[in-house]
Amino acid sequence: MKRTPIAALLSLLALAFPTSSFAGKQAGGIIIGGEPNFSTYVVPELQTMRADVVKFHLSYDGNWSGGYPSTFAVPASYLNSAISAGARDLIVRTQETKLGVSELNHFMAGMRFSDTGERLIDYIYNHRAQVHVWVEVGNEPDNHGADPYVQRYWLIQIANQVAPQYTYLFNLHWIASLPAAASGSYVDIFYSTASDGNVQSKYESLGAHEYANQNFSYAVINRALSVLPAGHTIWVTEAGINDNVDWGTKGSRYKTAVQRYAADGRIRGWTFFLLSQTLYWNYCVNSDGSCLRYGIDLYYNSTTQVPGRPCAAQLSTR
């Protein structure tokens, strides 16, 4: 087929701006909503840790309860700030389980950023010379009550029907969010191969989530590696340790996790929670006073920053 001038130009741009899969282990933060301290806390935190990848939760199942929502959960200015801070990859997450083809088409080309009016496909195209954008489809389906057969079916249908519509966007890539568990019947079904194929071969990358109370077990990553086809990769798209230690110590554990797979080109990088809102992860929830402490460099139940940004500073030396 004769190539159009635009197609030829895009091919040249793709060569000039390759994906960063083997450019060294990446690390960065996760932002899940409108942050009251975004410019004063989040952006400097990204700069301190030298974040070259940042993940944004753009949509939630709850937003779809009244029909197809019109806007994303964060403004485009947040993504732009991440790029300005040094990110060369952005990960944007869809809703948890509403993953029908029509729902994903709406996510890609129907919803808009509230501040710029851009659709996601517009944003990706408009920033094609600056950043690669990874769409992570779904979120921990086992934790959100999704039937494994249904989740697997829709992930494959999205790969077959939605992703091919946007092949002209050379800086757009696709991630399938994995179950939070590392073993069991749910995971076996999720990874299973049938006549319609399998999730792990349909997506360029798989999104593993690793959580721990003291140190990571790497169980989800290792299970994904055990079924990962050649030429495919893994992003650790959510990670956090809930342990009452100082942030410098925890940061060293995060750095160790990033470095663990330094020689393994199948692992692209990690994103850790960067939340300043106590409504989400950085607050005490248990009757014994123990806390979920995933928001980096913040005191318990507080938006007050720990002096010196010790966790981010540890990650910056990776």
N, C-alpha and C positions, 0 to 999 in steps of 0.2 A: 504494500500500500504506500502511495506517495505521501511523504511527510510534509505537513504544512509548515510554514515558517515559524509559527508559534510553537508547534511541537518540537521543531528542531531547537528553538531557543530554550525551551524548558529542559530539553535533554542536556544542552550545554550548561545550563544553570545547575542541573543535578550533578554533573561532573565537577563543577566548580565548588559545590556546597554539599559534600557527601555526608552521609549519616555518620554519627559519632560512636558507632558500636564498639570500636576497638581503639578509641582514642584515650584510654585510661579510665579508671573507675570513677564514675560520677556520683555526686551526693548533693542533696538539697532538702528542701522543706515541702510541707503539705499545708495548704490553706483551704478550709472547708466552708467559709462563709464571710460575710462582711465583717472585717476586723476593725474595732474602734481605734486600735493603735497601729494600724497598718503601716503608715509612713514613719512613725517614730520607733516602732519595735520590729515589725516584720521585715521591712526592707533592710535596715541595718544588720539584722540577724542573717539575712541571706548574703549580704556583702561580707560579713565576718567569716561565715563558713565557706565562702567562695562557692556558693551554690551554682552549679552548672546545669542542674535540672530542678524544676519546681512543678509540683502537682497541684491542681485545682479541682475541687469538687464542684462541678458546674450544675448538677441537677440532683434532685432527690425524689424518691417515690411519692412522698407526701405532697409535693408540688403538683402532682398529676391527678390528685384525687378529684379535682373539679373539672377535669378535661386537660387538653394539651396546653401547658403553660407557655407564656410568650417570651419570658426573659430568663436569663441565666442567674445563678445564685451570687455571682461576683461580677463586677464590672470589668471591661476590657483593660482599664487602667491598671488593674492588679497584674494582669499578664504582661503588660508593657513594662511595668516596674521590675518584674522578674527578669525580663530580657535586658533591661538597662543595668541590672545588678550583676549580669554575667551569664544568665541561663542560655544555653544553646539548644536545650530540649525542654519542652513543656509537655506535661501529661495532663489531660483533661478527662474527668470521669463523668460517665453518664449516670442516669438514675440506677437504683439498685437492681430491680427486677423487671421493670416495664421495658422489655427489650424486643417487642414485636418490630417487624420491618418498618411499619408505618411510624412507630414511635421513634425509632432511630433516624428515619428520614427527617422527622420533625426536629429532632435534636440537632441534626447536622445543618438543615437548611430552612427550618421554620422559626426556631427560637432565636433571639437576638440579645446582644449585650445592651444593657440599659443605657450606657453612656454614649456609645458610638453608633448604635443601631445596626452593627454588623452581625450577620449570621456567622456561625462557626466557620463555614467554608469560605466566607469573605475574609474573616480574620486570618485564616491559614494562608490564603492566597496573598493578602496584603502584606504579610510578614514572611513571605517565602525566602527572602534574602537574609533573614535574621535568625530564624529558628525553625527547628523541626517540631511538629506537634503530634503527640501520640494520643489517640482516643482509647481510653480504657473502658471497655464495655462491661457494665455490671459492677457488682461489689459484693464479695463474700456471699455467694448465693445460698450456701448452707445456713449461714447465720440469719438470712432474711427470709427463710421459709420457702425458697423456690424449689419446685420439683426438679430433681437433677436431670430427668429426661427432657423436661420442657426447657430448662436453662440451656442444656447442651444443644437442643434443636434450634433455639433461636440464635444462639451464638454462631452456629453453622450457617443459618439462613442470612444473618447479617453479613458474614464473610462472603457469602455467595451473591447476595442481592444488593447490599448497601455499599460495601467497600468498592466494588468495581465501578460505581458511578463517579468516583472521585480519583481515578488513576492519574488524571491530569495534574493533581496536586502532588508533586514529587516529594514535598516535605510533610505529607500526611502519612501516618503509620497507625497500626491497629494493635491493641493489647486486649487479651481476654482475661478478665479478673478471675482468679482461681478461688476455690473453696478455702475457707479459713482453716479447715482441718487438713491434716496431712495423710490420713489413712481412713479406711472404712468404706462401706458400701457406696456412700454418696460420692466420694472421691473416685472410686473405681468406675462408677457409671459416668461421671464427668469426663474422664479420660478415655472411655471406651471407644473402640473403632467399630463402625457399622458401614452399611452401604453408602451412607451419605458422607462418610469421612469421619474425622475427629477434630476436636477443638485445637489440639496442640499442633496440628499440621496446617490448620486454616489461618492461623494468626502469626504475624511476624514475631510477636513476643507474647509471653505470658506474664501476668501480674501477680506476684506472690506477696502475701502479707505475713510479716513475722512480728510476733509480740512475745514478751517474756516478763517474768517477775524479777529476774536477776541477770541472766545472760541468755542470748538467743540459742535455740536448739537447732535452727536451720532446717527443721523437718519439712516445712512446706517447700522451701527451695530445693532440697535434695530430692523430694518426691517428684517435683516438676522436672528436675534434671534427668531423672530416671526414665522419663517418657518423652523427652524433648527431641524432636527430629533434628537432623543435621541442618545447619543454616538458620535455625530459629534461636531466639534468645529469651532471657528473663529480665524483667525489671522488678526489683523489690519496691513496690509502689506504696506500701505502708509499713512502717516499722516503729517500734517504741518499747522501752523497758519501764516497767512500773516498779521502781525500787527507791527506797528512801536513802539515797546516797547523794553526795554533792555532785553538781553538774559536771565538774571536771572529770570525776571518775566515770560517770555515765557516758560522757562524751568520748572517753578513751575506749569504752566498750563499743560504742557506735563506730568509732574509727576502726577498731579491730574487726567488726563485722564487715565493713566496707572492704578492708584489706584481705579478708579471708579468701576471697575469690579473685584476688588481683591478677592471677595468672590465667584465669578462666574467662576466655572471651565470650562465653555464653551468658555471663552476668553483666548487664550494662551498668547498673548503678542502683542507688538507694534513695528513697525520700522519707524523711522523718517529720513528725508532727511539729508544726510551728504555730501554736494557737495561743492567742492572748485573751480569748473569751472564756470566762469561767463557766459559761453555760454549756460548754462542750467537754473537753477532756481534762482540763487542769484544775480539778477540784475534788474535795473529799466526798465520797459517796457512801462509804461503808460505816456501819454502826460502831465499829471498833476504832474509828478515826483514821484508818488507812486510806490512802488517796490514790487515785489514778493520776499519775504524774507524767504525762507525755508531752505537755507543752514545754518546749526547750527553753532553758534559762529563765524560768519564772518561779517565784515562790509559790508554795502551796496555796490553793484557793485565792489566788491573787493575780493581778495583771502587773505586779511590780517585778521589774527585771532584776535578775541576779547580777551584781557588778562584775564587769570584765567579760561577760558572755563566755564562760568557761567551756560550755558544751560546744557551741559553735566554733570557738577557737580551736578545740581539739580536732573537730572535723576539718578545719581549714588546713591541717597539716597532713592530711591523708595522702 
